[in-house]
Amino acid sequence: LHLPLDSLRAQTHRDFEVILVDDASTDGTAEFVSSSWPEVRLVRLEANRGFPGAVNAGIRVATGQAVALLNNDAAADPGWLEQMESALLSHPEAGMVACRVRLYHHQDYLDSAGLQTTTSGSGGSRGAFQPDGPNFAQPAWVLGPAGVAGLYRRALLEDVGLLDEEYGAYYEDLDLALRAQFRGWKCLYWPQAICLHVGSSTYGSLPLRGEGTGVELRESRPGPPAPPPVSDRVLFYAARNYPTILFKFLPLRILLADSWAIIGYELNMAWFAWRHRQLAPYLRGRLAFLTSLPHLLARRRRIAQTRLVDEASAVALFQRPRLRFYLEALWRKVRGT
């Protein structure tokens, strides 16, 4: 908690409130925050509600006309809030702001430059694990902010709703971004708003090493970063939640037209689970998705009925797969490279 809270203390923009949601912790976190950061408004939940549930609890008590989200394993640059507010004020057509998120331990590399996705289910963050550079140095219209850090107009949240708590973890940021885009809201990537992210410290993929602060950040580690290992819990959420996105938002004709890519991505995930001896959480995730289909069908209909953009604009939010890319990836797997 030193990472986000100390970095928020150092913000150049001062007209904001800090709300921290304690998701039913039992290790003295709430007492520690109250004594170390008395300016923080603490919301204590009686039962653990997962990431989206905790975020929603904080949003509901927030009073500002815009709501910024910052993970517990992220640190914001001193000008982070000031830059995001500037982006909103100078671009009234933007309902969301995605910031430039760098890897905490490899600060020359990106964690996210906004969200992206494909009709096969692959995707995630623009620029993830890529060197930061000119390609990500200019503002751009993107799908949405990554869940680690971003800014939302309150009017947008009142229009489309909060995070979908049924996701539990992972893909809930993409779900919110798609619901907003379907209603005509846009997201601006603003590279001057910078933060650092450790990554997956809550769900067991990458440990959060050291306390550090948001003001005096640890030095980067040498060499390119490697993606973190995938825990059973993360694999379960991925196996359940990525097909949920496709089923909720894509028209049937696109699901059928790109079924070859969806099947290819499915086989790739199954192969990954088998290779890493994680078939059990993968299969549990798939079963959870299948049993939720009747409920998801109602959600799908409601999203289609309330959509304000035309179908072509909605589909354009998803990148279409390229057969050459999949064949090259398959060949690399066959060769073991």
C-alpha positions as CSV (number, residue, x, y, z in Angstrom):
1,L,0.0,0.0,0.0
2,H,3.0,2.3,0.2
3,L,3.1,2.3,-3.6
4,P,-0.3,3.9,-4.4
5,L,-0.9,5.9,-1.2
6,D,2.5,7.6,-1.0
7,S,2.3,8.4,-4.7
8,L,-1.1,9.9,-4.3
9,R,0.3,12.1,-1.5
10,A,2.8,13.4,-3.9
11,Q,0.3,14.5,-6.6
12,T,0.7,18.0,-8.0
13,H,-3.1,18.2,-8.4
14,R,-4.7,18.5,-4.9
15,D,-8.4,18.7,-5.4
16,F,-9.3,15.1,-4.9
17,E,-10.3,12.6,-2.3
18,V,-8.6,9.2,-1.7
19,I,-10.9,6.2,-1.1
20,L,-9.4,2.9,-0.1
21,V,-11.6,-0.2,0.0
22,D,-10.5,-2.9,2.5
23,D,-11.9,-6.1,1.0
24,A,-12.5,-7.8,4.3
25,S,-8.8,-8.2,5.2
26,T,-7.9,-9.8,8.5
27,D,-4.2,-8.9,8.7
28,G,-4.5,-5.4,10.2
29,T,-4.4,-3.6,6.9
30,A,-7.3,-1.2,7.8
31,E,-5.7,-0.2,11.1
32,F,-2.3,0.3,9.4
33,V,-3.9,2.6,6.7
34,S,-5.8,4.6,9.3
35,S,-2.7,5.3,11.3
36,S,-0.3,5.9,8.4
37,W,-2.6,7.8,6.0
38,P,-5.3,9.5,8.1
39,E,-6.4,11.6,5.1
40,V,-7.6,8.4,3.3
41,R,-11.3,7.6,3.4
42,L,-11.5,3.9,4.4
43,V,-14.3,1.7,3.2
44,R,-14.4,-1.6,5.0
45,L,-16.3,-4.5,3.5
46,E,-17.6,-7.3,5.8
47,A,-17.1,-10.0,3.2
48,N,-14.6,-10.3,0.4
49,R,-16.3,-9.2,-2.9
50,G,-13.4,-9.6,-5.3
51,F,-11.7,-6.9,-7.3
52,P,-14.8,-5.5,-9.2
53,G,-17.0,-5.6,-6.1
54,A,-14.4,-3.7,-4.0
55,V,-13.9,-1.1,-6.8
56,N,-17.7,-0.6,-7.1
57,A,-17.9,-0.1,-3.3
58,G,-15.4,2.7,-3.6
59,I,-17.1,4.3,-6.6
60,R,-20.4,4.4,-4.9
61,V,-19.1,6.6,-2.1
62,A,-17.0,8.8,-4.3
63,T,-18.3,12.4,-4.7
64,G,-16.3,13.8,-7.7
65,Q,-17.5,14.2,-11.3
66,A,-14.7,11.9,-12.4
67,V,-13.4,8.7,-10.7
68,A,-9.8,7.6,-11.0
69,L,-8.9,3.9,-10.3
70,L,-5.5,2.9,-9.0
71,N,-4.5,-0.7,-8.0
72,N,-2.9,-1.5,-4.7
73,D,0.3,-2.6,-6.6
74,A,0.7,0.6,-8.7
75,A,2.4,3.9,-8.2
76,A,1.3,7.1,-9.9
77,D,3.7,9.7,-11.3
78,P,3.3,13.1,-9.4
79,G,1.5,14.6,-12.4
80,W,-0.7,11.6,-13.1
81,L,-4.0,13.1,-11.9
82,E,-3.3,16.5,-13.2
83,Q,-2.6,15.1,-16.7
84,M,-5.7,12.9,-16.7
85,E,-7.9,15.8,-15.7
86,S,-6.3,17.9,-18.4
87,A,-7.1,15.2,-20.9
88,L,-10.8,15.2,-19.9
89,L,-11.1,18.9,-19.9
90,S,-9.5,19.3,-23.4
91,H,-11.5,16.4,-24.9
92,P,-15.1,16.7,-23.8
93,E,-16.0,13.8,-26.2
94,A,-13.9,11.4,-24.0
95,G,-15.6,9.6,-21.3
96,M,-12.5,7.6,-20.2
97,V,-8.8,8.2,-20.0
98,A,-6.2,5.5,-20.3
99,C,-2.8,6.3,-19.0
100,R,0.7,5.1,-19.8
101,V,1.4,2.2,-17.5
102,R,5.0,1.0,-17.3
103,L,6.3,-2.1,-15.6
104,Y,7.5,-1.4,-12.1
105,H,10.6,-3.7,-12.3
106,H,11.4,-2.9,-16.0
107,Q,10.5,0.8,-16.4
108,D,11.6,1.0,-20.0
109,Y,8.8,-1.5,-20.9
110,L,5.1,-1.0,-21.0
111,D,2.4,-2.8,-19.0
112,S,-0.5,-1.1,-20.8
113,A,-1.2,1.8,-23.2
114,G,-4.9,1.1,-23.2
115,L,-7.0,-1.9,-23.9
116,Q,-7.5,-3.9,-27.1
117,T,-9.1,-7.2,-28.0
118,T,-9.9,-9.4,-31.0
119,T,-12.8,-11.5,-32.2
120,S,-10.9,-14.6,-31.1
121,G,-10.7,-13.6,-27.5
122,S,-7.0,-12.8,-27.5
123,G,-5.7,-9.3,-26.7
124,G,-5.6,-7.3,-23.5
125,S,-3.3,-4.3,-23.3
126,R,-1.7,-2.4,-26.1
127,G,2.1,-2.5,-25.8
128,A,2.2,-5.1,-23.0
129,F,5.8,-6.2,-22.4
130,Q,7.0,-4.1,-25.3
131,P,9.7,-1.4,-25.1
132,D,8.2,2.1,-24.4
133,G,8.9,4.4,-27.3
134,P,7.6,6.6,-30.0
135,N,4.8,4.3,-30.9
136,F,3.2,5.0,-27.5
137,A,4.2,8.6,-27.1
138,Q,1.2,10.3,-28.7
139,P,-2.4,10.5,-27.6
140,A,-4.7,8.0,-29.3
141,W,-8.3,6.8,-29.2
142,V,-8.3,3.3,-27.7
143,L,-10.9,0.8,-26.4
144,G,-10.6,1.6,-22.7
145,P,-8.3,2.0,-19.7
146,A,-6.6,-1.1,-18.2
147,G,-8.0,-1.9,-14.8
148,V,-4.8,-1.0,-13.0
149,A,-5.3,2.7,-13.6
150,G,-7.6,5.0,-15.4
151,L,-10.2,7.8,-15.2
152,Y,-13.9,7.7,-15.9
153,R,-16.5,10.4,-16.0
154,R,-19.3,9.9,-13.5
155,A,-21.8,10.5,-16.2
156,L,-20.4,7.5,-18.1
157,L,-20.7,5.3,-15.0
158,E,-24.3,6.5,-14.4
159,D,-25.1,5.7,-18.0
160,V,-23.6,2.2,-18.4
161,G,-23.2,1.0,-14.8
162,L,-20.2,-0.1,-12.8
163,L,-17.9,-3.0,-13.1
164,D,-19.6,-6.4,-13.6
165,E,-19.0,-8.2,-10.3
166,E,-19.7,-11.6,-11.9
167,Y,-16.2,-11.6,-13.5
168,G,-14.5,-11.9,-10.1
169,A,-11.2,-10.8,-11.6
170,Y,-9.8,-10.2,-15.1
171,Y,-11.7,-8.9,-18.2
172,E,-14.0,-6.7,-16.0
173,D,-12.2,-3.6,-17.3
174,L,-12.7,-4.8,-20.9
175,D,-16.4,-5.5,-20.2
176,L,-16.9,-1.9,-18.9
177,A,-15.0,-0.4,-21.8
178,L,-17.1,-2.3,-24.3
179,R,-20.4,-1.4,-22.6
180,A,-19.3,2.3,-22.7
181,Q,-18.2,2.2,-26.3
182,F,-21.5,0.5,-27.3
183,R,-23.2,3.5,-25.7
184,G,-21.1,6.0,-27.7
185,W,-18.5,6.9,-25.1
186,K,-14.9,7.2,-26.2
187,C,-11.5,6.5,-24.4
188,L,-8.5,8.7,-24.9
189,Y,-5.0,7.3,-24.3
190,W,-3.0,10.1,-22.7
191,P,0.8,9.2,-22.5
192,Q,1.6,12.1,-20.2
193,A,-0.3,10.4,-17.4
194,I,2.2,7.8,-16.2
195,C,2.1,5.1,-13.5
196,L,4.1,2.0,-12.7
197,H,2.6,-1.4,-12.1
198,V,4.0,-4.5,-10.4
199,G,1.4,-6.8,-11.8
200,S,-0.8,-9.7,-10.4
201,S,0.4,-9.4,-6.8
202,T,-3.2,-10.0,-5.5
203,Y,-3.9,-13.1,-7.5
204,G,-0.7,-14.9,-7.2
205,S,1.1,-14.6,-10.5
206,L,3.8,-12.3,-9.6
207,P,5.0,-11.4,-6.0
208,L,5.1,-7.8,-4.8
209,R,8.7,-7.5,-3.7
210,G,9.7,-4.9,-1.2
211,E,7.7,-2.0,0.2
212,G,9.0,0.9,-1.8
213,T,7.1,4.2,-2.1
214,G,5.3,6.1,-4.7
215,V,7.9,8.8,-4.5
216,E,11.2,7.0,-4.5
217,L,10.7,4.1,-6.8
218,R,13.0,1.1,-7.0
219,E,15.4,1.0,-10.0
220,S,14.4,-1.1,-13.0
221,R,15.8,-4.6,-13.4
222,P,18.2,-5.1,-16.4
223,G,17.1,-6.9,-19.5
224,P,13.7,-7.4,-21.1
225,P,10.8,-8.5,-18.9
226,A,9.3,-12.0,-19.0
227,P,5.6,-12.4,-18.6
228,P,4.7,-13.6,-15.1
229,P,3.7,-17.2,-14.5
230,V,0.0,-18.0,-14.6
231,S,-1.5,-19.2,-11.3
232,D,-4.4,-21.7,-11.2
233,R,-6.7,-18.9,-10.1
234,V,-5.8,-16.7,-13.0
235,L,-6.2,-19.5,-15.5
236,F,-9.7,-20.3,-14.1
237,Y,-10.8,-16.6,-14.5
238,A,-9.3,-16.4,-18.0
239,A,-10.9,-19.7,-19.1
240,R,-14.3,-18.5,-17.8
241,N,-14.2,-14.8,-18.6
242,Y,-12.7,-14.4,-22.1
243,P,-15.5,-16.4,-23.8
244,T,-18.0,-14.4,-21.7
245,I,-16.8,-11.3,-23.4
246,L,-17.2,-12.8,-26.9
247,F,-20.7,-14.2,-26.2
248,K,-22.0,-10.9,-24.6
249,F,-20.8,-8.5,-27.2
250,L,-20.2,-10.1,-30.6
251,P,-22.9,-10.5,-33.2
252,L,-23.7,-14.1,-34.2
253,R,-22.4,-13.6,-37.7
254,I,-19.0,-12.5,-36.5
255,L,-18.8,-15.5,-34.0
256,L,-19.5,-17.8,-36.9
257,A,-17.2,-16.0,-39.4
258,D,-14.3,-16.0,-37.0
259,S,-15.0,-19.4,-35.4
260,W,-11.8,-20.8,-36.8
261,A,-9.8,-18.2,-34.8
262,I,-11.9,-18.8,-31.7
263,I,-11.2,-22.5,-32.0
264,G,-7.5,-21.8,-32.5
265,Y,-7.3,-19.7,-29.5
266,E,-9.2,-22.3,-27.5
267,L,-6.8,-25.0,-28.6
268,N,-3.9,-22.8,-27.7
269,M,-5.2,-22.2,-24.2
270,A,-5.9,-25.9,-23.7
271,W,-2.4,-26.8,-24.9
272,F,-1.0,-24.2,-22.4
273,A,-3.0,-25.7,-19.6
274,W,-1.9,-29.2,-20.4
275,R,1.7,-28.3,-20.8
276,H,1.8,-26.6,-17.4
277,R,-0.3,-29.3,-15.7
278,Q,-3.2,-26.9,-15.1
279,L,-6.0,-28.7,-16.9
280,A,-8.1,-28.7,-13.8
281,P,-8.5,-24.9,-13.3
282,Y,-8.9,-24.5,-17.1
283,L,-11.7,-27.1,-17.3
284,R,-13.4,-25.6,-14.2
285,G,-13.4,-22.2,-15.9
286,R,-14.8,-23.6,-19.1
287,L,-17.6,-25.4,-17.1
288,A,-18.4,-22.2,-15.2
289,F,-18.8,-20.4,-18.6
290,L,-21.1,-23.1,-20.0
291,T,-23.3,-23.2,-17.0
292,S,-23.7,-19.4,-17.1
293,L,-24.9,-19.3,-20.7
294,P,-28.7,-18.9,-20.0
295,H,-27.9,-15.9,-17.8
296,L,-25.4,-14.5,-20.3
297,L,-28.0,-14.8,-23.0
298,A,-30.2,-12.3,-21.2
299,R,-27.2,-10.0,-20.7
300,R,-26.4,-10.2,-24.4
301,R,-29.9,-9.2,-25.4
302,R,-29.9,-6.3,-23.0
303,I,-26.6,-5.0,-24.4
304,A,-27.9,-5.3,-27.9
305,Q,-31.1,-3.5,-27.1
306,T,-29.4,-0.5,-25.4
307,R,-26.5,-0.1,-27.9
308,L,-26.4,3.3,-29.5
309,V,-23.7,2.8,-32.1
310,D,-24.4,0.8,-35.2
311,E,-23.3,-2.8,-35.5
312,A,-20.4,-2.0,-37.8
313,S,-18.9,0.4,-35.3
314,A,-19.4,-2.1,-32.5
315,V,-17.6,-4.9,-34.4
316,A,-14.8,-2.4,-35.3
317,L,-13.9,-2.3,-31.7
318,F,-12.6,-5.8,-32.1
319,Q,-9.5,-6.5,-34.2
320,R,-10.2,-9.3,-36.8
321,P,-7.8,-12.2,-36.7
322,R,-5.3,-12.9,-39.5
323,L,-4.8,-16.5,-40.6
324,R,-1.1,-15.9,-41.3
325,F,-0.5,-14.9,-37.7
326,Y,-2.1,-18.2,-36.4
327,L,-0.2,-20.3,-39.0
328,E,3.1,-18.8,-38.0
329,A,2.3,-19.2,-34.3
330,L,1.4,-22.9,-34.9
331,W,4.6,-23.4,-36.9
332,R,6.7,-22.0,-34.0
333,K,5.0,-24.4,-31.6
334,V,5.7,-27.4,-33.9
335,R,9.3,-26.4,-34.2
336,G,9.6,-25.6,-30.5
337,T,10.8,-22.1,-31.0
